[in-house]
Amino acid sequence: MLSAAAALAQQPIREVAITIDDLPIAQSGPRACESDRLLSLTERLLTPIRGRHIPVTAFLIGGNCPKLTVEERRAVLALWTGAGAELGNHTYSHRGLNASPIVEYEQDILRAEPVLKGAMGNRRIRYFRSPMLQTGPDATTKKRLESFLAAHGYQQAPVTFDNSDWMFSYVLQDPAMAERVRKEYVPYMESIISFFEKRSVEVVGREFPQVLLIHANELNAGLLPALLDMLEQRGYRFVSLEHALQDAAYRLPNEYAGKGGFSWIHRWSMTKGMAAKGEPDEPVWLREAYGRTAGK
């Protein structure tokens, strides 16, 4: 029988960029934005990132946690940049493009820039990520957004390992469900990653550096070490978003325009006219619990 080290050595070398959405915090209860709690939660989330020297790109909602003072917001964002994170634009109000006029959406992107520039200093803001991964409900809107981003020096940050970590985080707030959430979160994430590994080969012809989306929330503040361990056990090393996007896979044609917000692997497969295959759904118990918990 192979030792754990020998088994790991036989696995393919894989790469993944960790990206974290919805800064300063999301899906973590009504007190999550209180300064002391926010700083503590952020420290817990960043501890394994610093400890493992993981390059991270994190996307800020400019108007999130509106009761924070300028100084409090600056302090929490300094934790991110101090840990080596590159910050990107996730709009000011996290509005979805499906239900927002493109003119208003563009202004929402620009409105987030002063907060980002205050945190990034002289570093250029390179990346934008569309909230809910909505990149245009029709071809005209999609093309206009792409032109707007290019004109303002942004690159859309794609996602290949899309998932529902946010739903687990909402349900974690229910004390009666918390133990089950903690037990089943990483296995669910591994099922998602396993699916997209196989689908990558079907759509692209090979595996390539992936981009994982998770959120800045209480769930990942507690379980990120276990999530990172799982990725390492599957043969992944952690790379920057910049490194991942240099792969030719991210230059594949993406002609998808519509209201769906999902993995770029699905978008490439649809552009190729391939038969659809969907990743594993969230557990039924989780969806039911989310319906009871969200908004509390």
C-alpha positions, 0 to 999 in steps of 0.5 A: 500500500502506498504511503500518503506521501507517495500517493500525493507524489503520484497525483498530477500537479494542479494549480488553483487561484483562490479568489474571495468575494464580497469584502468586507464580509457577507452571509455572516449574520446581522452583527458581522459588520461591527468593527471588532467582530469584523476585524476578528473574523477577517484575522481568522480568515487570513491566518491560513492565507498568510501561513501558507503564503497563498496569493489571493485576489479579493473583491470589494463591495464598496458600499458593504458594511455602510456603518463602518467609519472611514478609519474602520473600513481602512483598518479591515482592508489593511489586513487584506493588503497586509496579507498580500491580497490584491483587491478588485472591484465588485461594484459599490452595491452588488447589484446584478446586471440582469435587473440593472440598466447598464448605464447605472451598472457602469456608474456603480462600478466607478462608485466603488473606485475611491474605496479601492484606491484608498486601500490599494494606494499606488497599485493599479486596480486590475480586476473586476468581478460581476456580482452573481457572475451576471455578465450580460442578459443579452449580447448587446449588454455583454459587449457594452460591459466588456468595452466599458471594462477594457476602457477603464483598465479592468479585466473580468475575473472568471470563475471555473470552480463555482459553488454555493459556499454562500448558502452554507454560510447562511445556514451556519447561522442556525445553531441547530444546523451548524454542526451539519454545515461544518461536517458537509461543507468540504465534502460538498466542495470536493464534489464540485471540484471533482466535477469541474476537473472532469468537465475541464478535460471534456470541454478544454481537452485538459486540466488547466489552472482553475479559479475558485470563488469563495466568499469572505464569511464566517464559514470560510473563517472557520473552515478554510484550512480544511478546504485548503487541505482538501485541495492540496490532497488533490494535488493543487498548488496555489497560484495568483489569479494573474498566473492562472489567467495566462493559460490559453484556456482563458482565451477560448471563445465565450459567446454566452449571453444570458441571465445565468451566472455560472462557471466559465467552463459551462460558458465555453461548452455552450459556445462549442455547442456541447450538451449541458452537464451541471455540477452537483446541486447543494444538498436538499437539506441545505436548500430547505434550511436556507429558505428558513434562514436567509434574511434573518 
